[in-house]
Amino acid sequence: MGNVLAPVLDLHRPLRREEPLTNPGSFDELHRQCKEVFPQQMEGVKLIINKALSSHFQVTHTIHMSTVGQSSYHFNTTYVGDRQLSPTETFPMLVGDIDSCGSLNAQVLHLVAERIRTKAVFQTQQARFVTWQFDGELRGDDYTATLTLGNPDVLSQSVIVVAHFLQSVTSRLVLGGEMVYHRRPGEEGAIVTLAGKYTALKWVATLNIGYGGAHASYYHRANEQVQVGVELEANTRLQDTTFAFGYQLNLPQANMVFRGLLDSNWCVGGVLEKKLPPLPVTLALGAFLNHWKNRFHCGFSVIVG
């Protein structure tokens, strides 16, 4: 007579721990990793001089000589406080920028509480106010909620309200949504957009879809030198769909970074950045060609500091 052995559960084996949920960040940064791969449009000659006056205060002078539009000069000042949450976040922060035409762009960021951040934005065009915006953001352990008021005007009864919410469902998946409500005399409406983001070890996929259209992006880090990104945007109101492919090549030994793009509008372009250590100088050379419109422009910039 044989013996029958029943499987026994090993109670001493440690259970698999799930990764803790983290804050998903802000709604505006969902596609940030993909967008940073693409080169920024540049034309003409630009000189940027950064000067740190102290550990809290910095000024920037920007001279842009354009071959397409009007040449301009910008003076920018930045003040940062003592409370640093991360290498890129310090509170409070005050940023002001004024150009040669007298137009002003000012921002104030402040950490009201440990989880509550506020932001105020003011923009003028010469002597006329064009934008005044107020943001409030609540960052929890695994969620972010944001409320924005744009150009509120009690006299004309007009306002733009934008609400964002993001929730970390798992350590890799983030879900959320956006609601944009606008009101002005004779017109009122709202648009709802759903969003999702999945982060893997070497790639990130993001999708925004709503009544106004869809925006999808895919970012992939092949290795330490090569990064690629793909974007697809569809606008239902304009009945237009665009596709873009971008890539970034890092050459750390040569202190060089190259970014290139190719999109569905038959536009190709690239920007090459070169640092010149030990000098605090960065050179950038870019060229963009639109085959469909037979338009070409190039640019060169020098960044000091």
ZIDACOR-V43524 format. One line per field, one symbol per residue. ss: DSSP state (~ for helix, > for strand, _ for the rest). Layout:
ss = ???
//
This chain:
ss = __________________________~~~__~~~~________>>>>>>>>>____>>>>>>>>>______>>>>>>>>>>>>>>>__>>>>>>>>>>>____>>>>>>>>____>>>>>>>>>>__>>>>>>>>>>>>___>>>>>>>>>>>____>>>>>>>>>>>____>>>>>>>>>>>>__>>>>>>>>>>>>>___>>>>>>>>__>>>>>>>>>____>>>>>>>>>>____>>>>>>>>>>>>~~~_>>>>>>>>___>>>>>>>>>_____>>>>>>>>>>____>>>>>>>>>>_
//
